Amino acid sequence: MTNAQGWKATLEDLDSRRQHAHGMGGPERVAKHHAKGKLDARQRVARLLDAGSFQEIGTLVGGEIASDGIVVGSGRVNGNPVMVGAEDFTTMAGTIAPGSNSKRYRIAELAVRNKVPLVMMLEGAGFRATAHAYGRTPTDLLAQAQCSGQVPLITAVLGSSAGHGALVAPISDFTVMSKQGAIFTAGPPVVKESTGETITKEDLGGPATAIASGVIHNLADDDEAAIDDIRRYLSYFPSSAWSYPPSLTADDDDNEKRPTTELLDIIARDSRRVYDMHDVLDVVFDRPDYFEVQPTFGPAIICALAHLGGHPVAVVANQPQVLAGSINSDAADKAAHFINVADSFHLPLVFLADNPGMLPGSASERAGVLRSGARMFAAQTTASTIKLHVTLRKAYGFGSMVMSLIGFDSQAATFAFPGATMGAMSAAALSRASNAKEDVSTVLREMELEASYRSAGHLGFDELINPADTRNALLGSLELALRGRQAAAQPVLRTTITP
């Protein structure tokens, strides 16, 4: 008998065990899962990763319980290495036991050690009732928390996710949910037992609840769309905080400088007239599109990933169509998290300001607008990445500071359109607040109109620009600022990204 023949029985046994693991919860449960329009855990991994790149670990953990309810390993997304974990709902409802906890811990540990992103795809019922004690065993959340600010941490909720397993989502940089997803501290049966409340899983933690609360950032139609969003999101980011975002090869004229004369039609000179800031992004940044994060939460601010001359950037822009651009607590909280993520992974920040300030009023104050505004201000003013600013028409009071308008805030460049107004408040508001007579009000309005020239005369902005020059001014300043990257990238000095 040859040496190869001596291996035959052993390898057949290994193959049999792997086949059992690959069968997940068995044909009937897998078929039932597919009948709901969902991908199974292994299909989700295959959809996420570049073809043929998956290298599984912990396949045999769990023994008779296939892979112990979670598929984990490494692979590539857009050619770049990642670690991935996908809960298998067909096996013990994707619940967590000591073995699956170890697998979850291991991939997070390897993500930080190897400086690559971690992607978690959730559909599980939390901890599993088991006779096996955990003892002095580290929980996976400890390792997942270590990813924060070190490597991109992305979570997709593709079904019901409860309890311990769900907790990776709120500490993630980016979360996406399919329309069949739901996320909660405890599911409806536990809620009923604990509080007496009868509620469906959809009302408890479905998209309407999870998106409105800000726990989940983006909503996708189905598993495929959610996973495609993850691939697209990651395309803007470096593998870790120890590297810079990759620039695209300039293979067409769209990545070059060009005039943005369209802005003269999009943005009315009268600051009281509304326009859609999305139209500005369409014109200023590389075509054909950008990726908006949390589009329906705090919509008074747009947070989007884009390219400018092929370079990844993070855009924070006021939206005049919502609350006239006033910044409320949800918008500020969203922006603060987005700014922290961008700064952690060295994406340049582009601020496009057009707001009348923080949203006033009793409801806004009860919602904690000052606390949220302070959080956004702290995030942007401590950001060490490249910062570029344009005031399009106006930015008043604290609304100007959170949008990085004020000088000596470490901006690489600051611009404004002629006629842009700024200050503690608008002339109209100041007139009403001070009960100014008509002649004084007229003087205040005239002074307001001259504000941009007075500021430019004292270098309050680096330059007043024609709206048609917006892209060229930003791109020229960005390319100059990128020359400052003459040392190896390092993580930002903070403990974690605030959820």
C-alpha positions in Angstrom: 0.0 0.0 0.0 1.3 3.4 -1.0 1.5 6.4 1.5 -1.4 8.1 -0.5 -3.6 5.0 -0.1 -2.9 5.0 3.6 -4.6 8.5 3.8 -7.7 7.4 1.9 -9.9 6.4 4.9 -8.8 9.4 7.0 -9.5 11.9 4.3 -12.9 10.3 3.5 -13.8 10.7 7.2 -12.7 14.4 7.1 -14.7 14.9 3.9 -17.8 13.3 5.5 -17.6 15.6 8.5 -17.2 18.7 6.3 -20.1 17.7 4.1 -22.3 17.4 7.3 -21.2 21.0 8.2 -21.9 22.3 4.7 -25.4 20.8 4.9 -26.2 23.3 7.7 -29.6 22.5 9.3 -30.5 19.9 6.7 -32.4 20.0 3.4 -35.8 20.7 4.8 -34.8 23.6 7.0 -32.6 25.1 4.2 -35.4 24.8 1.7 -37.8 26.5 4.2 -35.3 29.3 4.6 -34.9 29.8 0.8 -38.7 29.8 0.4 -38.8 33.0 2.4 -36.7 34.7 -0.2 -33.6 34.6 1.9 -30.1 33.4 1.2 -28.6 30.8 3.6 -25.5 31.6 5.5 -23.1 30.0 3.0 -24.8 31.7 0.1 -24.5 35.0 2.0 -20.8 34.5 2.4 -20.4 33.6 -1.3 -22.4 36.7 -2.3 -20.1 38.9 -0.2 -16.8 37.6 -1.2 -14.9 37.5 -4.5 -15.5 34.2 -6.2 -13.3 31.4 -4.9 -11.7 33.4 -2.2 -13.4 32.0 0.9 -11.2 30.1 3.4 -13.3 28.7 6.2 -12.1 28.2 9.8 -13.9 26.3 12.6 -15.9 24.2 10.1 -16.0 21.2 12.5 -16.8 23.2 15.6 -20.0 21.9 17.1 -19.7 18.3 15.9 -23.2 17.1 15.1 -24.5 20.7 15.3 -23.3 21.9 11.9 -20.5 24.5 12.3 -22.2 25.3 15.6 -24.6 27.6 13.9 -22.2 30.1 12.3 -20.0 30.1 9.2 -16.7 32.1 9.6 -13.5 32.6 7.8 -11.6 34.9 5.5 -11.9 36.0 1.9 -11.6 39.0 -0.4 -14.0 41.9 -1.2 -13.0 43.9 -4.3 -9.6 42.1 -4.1 -8.9 43.1 -0.5 -8.8 40.6 2.5 -11.6 40.6 5.0 -12.8 38.4 7.9 -16.5 37.3 7.8 -19.0 35.6 10.0 -22.6 34.6 9.0 -25.1 33.2 11.5 -26.9 30.1 10.2 -30.5 30.3 11.2 -31.2 26.8 9.8 -28.9 25.4 12.5 -30.2 25.8 16.1 -31.7 29.2 15.0 -28.2 30.6 14.7 -27.8 30.6 18.5 -24.6 31.1 20.3 -22.9 28.4 22.3 -19.3 28.1 23.6 -18.0 26.8 20.3 -19.7 29.5 18.2 -18.7 32.2 20.6 -15.1 31.1 20.2 -15.4 31.3 16.4 -16.9 34.8 16.6 -14.1 35.9 19.0 -11.5 34.4 16.7 -12.4 36.2 13.5 -12.6 39.5 15.4 -9.2 38.8 16.9 -7.7 38.0 13.5 -9.3 41.1 11.9 -7.4 43.3 14.3 -4.2 41.3 14.3 -4.1 41.2 10.5 -5.5 44.7 10.0 -8.4 43.8 7.8 -12.2 44.6 8.0 -14.7 42.4 9.8 -18.1 41.8 8.3 -20.9 40.1 10.4 -24.1 38.9 8.9 -26.8 38.3 11.5 -29.8 36.1 11.8 -29.8 34.4 15.2 -31.7 34.1 18.5 -29.0 35.0 20.9 -27.5 32.6 23.5 -28.4 28.9 23.2 -29.6 27.0 26.2 -26.8 24.5 26.8 -25.4 22.4 29.6 -21.9 23.5 28.7 -20.6 26.2 31.0 -18.7 29.1 29.5 -16.4 29.5 32.6 -13.6 32.0 32.3 -14.0 32.4 28.5 -13.8 35.8 26.7 -17.0 36.9 25.0 -16.8 37.7 21.3 -18.0 41.3 22.1 -14.7 42.1 23.7 -12.8 41.3 20.5 -15.4 43.0 18.3 -15.1 46.2 20.4 -11.4 46.2 19.8 -12.1 46.5 16.1 -13.6 50.0 16.6 -11.4 52.6 15.1 -8.8 50.0 14.1 -10.5 48.1 11.2 -13.8 48.7 9.5 -16.6 46.8 11.3 -19.7 46.2 9.2 -22.9 44.4 10.2 -25.9 43.2 8.1 -29.1 42.2 9.8 -30.8 39.8 7.4 -33.4 38.2 9.6 -34.4 38.4 13.3 -31.3 39.1 15.5 -31.8 39.1 19.3 -29.9 39.4 22.5 -26.1 39.0 22.6 -25.7 38.2 18.9 -27.3 41.5 18.0 -25.0 43.7 20.0 -22.3 43.8 17.4 -24.6 46.0 15.2 -24.7 49.1 17.4 -21.0 49.2 17.8 -20.3 48.8 14.1 -19.2 51.6 11.8 -22.0 50.8 9.3 -25.1 48.7 9.6 -27.6 47.6 6.9 -30.8 45.7 7.2 -32.9 43.8 4.7 -36.7 44.3 4.7 -37.0 40.9 6.5 -34.6 41.9 9.2 -35.4 42.8 12.8 -33.1 43.5 15.8 -33.9 43.8 19.5 -32.5 43.3 23.0 -34.9 40.4 23.5 -37.6 39.0 21.2 -41.4 39.2 21.6 -41.7 36.1 23.9 -39.2 37.5 26.4 -40.8 41.0 26.2 -44.2 39.4 26.9 -42.8 37.5 29.9 -40.9 40.5 31.3 -43.2 43.4 30.7 -46.6 41.9 29.7 -46.4 43.7 26.4 -47.7 41.8 23.3 -45.8 42.9 20.2 -44.7 41.5 16.9 -41.0 41.2 16.0 -41.6 43.7 13.1 -43.0 46.4 15.5 -40.3 45.6 18.1 -37.3 45.8 15.9 -38.2 45.7 12.2 -37.0 48.3 9.7 -39.5 51.0 10.7 -38.2 50.9 14.3 -34.5 50.2 13.7 -34.1 52.9 11.1 -36.0 55.5 13.0 -33.9 54.8 16.1 -30.7 55.1 14.3 -29.5 51.6 15.3 -29.5 50.6 11.7 -28.1 52.9 9.1 -29.4 51.8 5.7 -32.3 49.6 4.5 -32.0 47.2 1.5 -34.8 45.3 -0.3 -33.3 41.9 0.2 -30.2 39.9 1.2 -28.5 40.4 -2.1 -29.0 44.2 -2.1 -27.8 44.5 1.5 -24.6 42.5 0.8 -24.0 44.5 -2.3 -24.2 47.7 -0.2 -21.5 46.3 2.1 -19.2 45.6 -0.9 -19.8 49.1 -2.1 -19.3 50.7 1.3 -16.0 48.9 1.8 -14.7 50.2 -1.6 -14.2 53.7 -0.1 -12.1 52.5 2.9 -8.6 51.2 3.5 -8.2 47.8 5.1 -7.3 49.4 8.5 -6.4 52.6 10.3 -2.8 51.7 9.5 -3.3 52.5 5.8 -4.8 55.3 3.6 -7.9 55.0 1.4 -7.2 53.7 -2.0 -7.6 56.2 -4.9 -9.2 55.1 -8.2 -7.2 55.2 -11.4 -8.1 58.2 -13.4 -9.4 56.4 -16.5 -11.8 59.1 -17.8 -12.3 62.8 -17.9 -14.8 62.7 -15.0 -12.0 62.4 -12.5 -10.3 65.5 -13.7 -11.0 69.2 -13.1 -14.1 70.6 -14.8 -16.4 73.6 -14.2 -19.6 73.2 -12.2 -21.7 75.8 -14.0 -24.8 73.8 -13.2 -24.7 75.1 -9.7 -25.7 78.5 -10.9 -29.1 77.1 -11.8 -29.4 74.7 -8.9 -28.6 77.2 -6.1 -30.7 80.3 -6.1 -29.0 83.5 -5.0 -31.9 84.2 -2.6 -31.0 82.2 0.5 -34.7 81.7 1.3 -35.3 79.6 -1.8 -35.0 75.9 -1.4 -32.9 73.4 -3.5 -31.9 69.8 -3.1 -28.3 69.4 -1.9 -28.2 66.0 -3.6 -28.2 67.9 -6.9 -25.0 69.7 -5.7 -23.3 66.4 -4.9 -24.2 65.0 -8.3 -22.4 67.9 -9.9 -19.4 68.4 -7.7 -18.2 64.8 -7.1 -17.2 62.1 -9.5 -20.0 60.6 -11.5 -22.0 58.6 -11.7 -23.0 58.3 -8.0 -22.1 58.5 -4.3 -23.1 56.3 -1.4 -25.4 57.9 1.2 -25.3 56.7 4.8 -28.5 56.9 6.9 -30.5 58.8 4.2 -33.7 58.8 6.1 -32.4 59.4 9.7 -31.7 63.1 10.5 -32.1 64.1 6.8 -31.4 67.7 7.5 -27.7 66.6 7.1 -26.5 64.5 4.2 -23.7 62.1 5.0 -22.2 60.4 1.9 -19.1 58.6 0.7 -17.9 59.9 -2.7 -14.9 60.3 -4.9 -13.3 63.6 -5.8 -10.8 63.2 -8.6 -10.8 59.5 -7.8 -9.9 60.1 -4.2 -12.4 58.8 -1.5 -13.9 61.5 0.6 -16.6 61.8 3.3 -19.2 64.5 2.6 -21.2 66.3 5.3 -23.7 68.6 3.7 -26.7 70.6 5.0 -30.0 69.8 3.2 -32.1 73.0 2.7 -35.1 70.9 1.7 -35.4 69.6 5.3 -36.0 72.1 8.1 -34.5 74.8 5.8 -31.2 73.2 6.6 -31.5 73.7 10.4 -29.5 71.1 12.3 -31.6 69.0 14.7 -30.4 66.4 17.2 -30.8 63.4 14.9 -28.9 65.1 12.1 -26.1 66.1 14.5 -25.8 62.6 16.0 -25.7 61.0 12.6 -23.0 63.4 11.4 -20.9 62.9 14.6 -20.7 59.2 14.1 -20.0 59.6 10.4 -17.2 62.1 11.0 -15.6 59.7 13.6 -15.7 56.8 11.2 -14.2 59.0 8.3 -11.5 60.4 10.6 -10.6 56.9 12.0 -9.8 55.7 8.5 -8.3 58.9 7.1 -11.0 59.8 4.6 -10.9 63.6 3.9 -14.0 65.4 5.1 -15.8 67.8 2.8 -18.3 70.2 4.5 -20.9 71.9 2.4 -22.7 74.4 4.6 -26.0 76.1 4.0 -27.9 76.3 7.3 -29.7 78.9 9.5 -28.2 77.3 12.6 -29.2 74.7 15.1 -32.9 74.0 15.2 -34.6 76.2 17.8 -37.8 75.4 19.8 -39.0 73.5 22.8 -39.2 70.2 21.0 -35.7 70.5 19.7 -34.4 71.4 23.2 -36.2 68.4 24.8 -34.6 66.2 22.1 -31.1 67.4 23.4 -30.1 69.5 20.3 -27.3 71.2 22.3 -25.9 67.9 23.5 -26.0 66.4 20.0 -24.6 69.6 18.4 -21.8 69.5 20.9 -21.1 65.9 20.0 -20.9 66.8 16.3 -18.7 69.8 17.1 -16.3 67.7 19.2 -16.1 65.1 16.4 -15.3 67.5 13.7 -13.0 69.8 15.6 -10.9 67.0 16.9 -10.8 65.2 13.5 -7.2 64.9 12.3 -7.9 64.0 8.7 -8.0 66.5 5.8 -10.9 69.0 6.1 -12.3 71.1 3.3 -15.2 73.6 3.7 -17.5 75.6 1.4 -20.2 78.0 2.6 -22.7 78.0 -0.2 -25.1 80.7 1.1 -25.3 80.9 4.9 -24.2 79.3 8.2 -25.2 80.9 11.4 -24.2 80.5 15.1 -23.3 77.0 16.3 -24.5 75.7 12.9 -21.3 77.3 11.4 -19.0 75.8 14.0 -20.2 72.2 13.7 -19.8 72.5 9.9 -16.1 73.5 10.3 -16.5 77.1 9.1 -14.7 78.9 11.9 -11.0 79.7 11.3 -8.1 77.9 13.1 -10.1 74.6 13.0 -7.4 72.8 11.1 -9.0 73.0 7.7 -6.9 72.4 4.6 -9.0 74.9 2.7 -12.1 77.1 3.3 -14.2 78.6 0.5 -17.4 80.6 0.3 -19.7 81.8 -2.5 -19.9 85.6 -2.9 -22.8 86.9 -0.8 -22.6 84.1 1.7 -23.8 85.2 5.1 -22.6 84.1 8.6 -22.6 85.3 12.1 -24.6 84.8 15.3 -27.9 84.9 13.5 -29.5 86.3 10.3 -30.3 90.0 10.0 -34.0 89.2 10.1 -33.7 87.2 13.3 -31.5 89.9 14.9 -34.0 92.6 13.9 -36.8 90.7 15.5 -34.8 89.8 18.6 -33.7 93.4 19.2 -37.0 95.1 18.1 -34.9 97.1 15.6 -36.6 100.0 13.7 -36.9 99.7 9.9 -33.9 101.9 9.2 -31.7 99.7 11.5 -33.1 96.6 10.0 -32.2 97.9 6.5 -28.6 98.5 7.7 -28.4 95.1 9.2 -29.6 93.5 5.9 -27.0 95.5 3.9 -24.2 94.5 6.3 -25.3 90.9 6.0 -25.0 91.0 2.2 -21.5 92.4 2.6 -20.5 89.8 5.1 -18.7 87.5 2.7 -16.5 90.3 1.4 -15.6 91.6 4.8 -14.7 88.1 5.9 -12.6 87.5 2.8 -10.9 90.9 3.4 -9.7 89.5 6.7 -8.9 86.0 5.4 -11.9 84.6 7.1 -12.1 82.3 4.0 -9.1 81.3 1.9 -11.1 82.5 -1.1 -14.5 83.6 -2.3 -15.2 81.5 -5.4 -17.7 81.4 -8.3 -20.0 78.5 -7.8 -18.8 77.3 -11.2 -15.3 76.8 -9.7 -16.5 74.7 -6.8 -15.2 71.3 -7.9 -11.9 72.7 -9.2 -11.2 74.6 -6.0 -12.0 71.5 -3.8 -10.0 69.1 -6.0 -7.0 71.4 -6.2 -7.0 71.8 -2.4 -7.5 68.1 -1.8 -4.6 67.1 -4.1 -2.4 69.6 -2.3 -3.4 68.4 1.1 -2.8 64.7 0.1 0.9 65.7 -0.3 1.0 65.8 3.5 0.7 62.1 3.7 4.4 61.5 3.8 4.4 59.2 6.8 2.8 55.9 7.5 -0.9 56.1 8.5 -1.6 55.5 12.2 -4.8 55.0 14.2 -6.5 58.1 15.6 -5.8 58.7 19.3 -9.2 57.8 20.7 -10.6 54.9 22.6 -13.4 53.9 20.3 -15.9 55.3 17.7 -19.0 56.4 19.6 -22.1 54.5 18.5 
